[in-house]
């Protein structure tokens, strides 16, 4: 998959329409054997704004495309690469977890139920 960048919110000065902070999230996922593995990062970045600049765009006229471009520019290529690397690592670790949050008795019950269901299917199909 490809990292999806999204603008969650923009902080702006009401009087001038100057956007000062962009709140962003970046995420990705991968489905392996029916299991979805996700990675996500969220943050905020200050935006340099000059309300007197000829190309100034006030809050009410900003597009998502503008906000994403400004956010990525403010983060810089190195920080974006680091964020995307962290997301990829989250997905990789999800596939081969090093920590579990499951209760062993619940896992055992689920495995027993799965085995019983498979046995019932095999029996109904004329198997063992």
Secondary structure, DSSP 8 states (H G I E B T S, - for coil): ---EEEEEEEEEETTTTEEEEEEEEEEEEEEETTEEEEEEEEEEEE----TTSTT---GGG--HHHHHHHHHHHHHHHHHHHHHHHHHHHHHHHHT-SS----HHHHHHHHHHHHHHHHHHHHHTT--
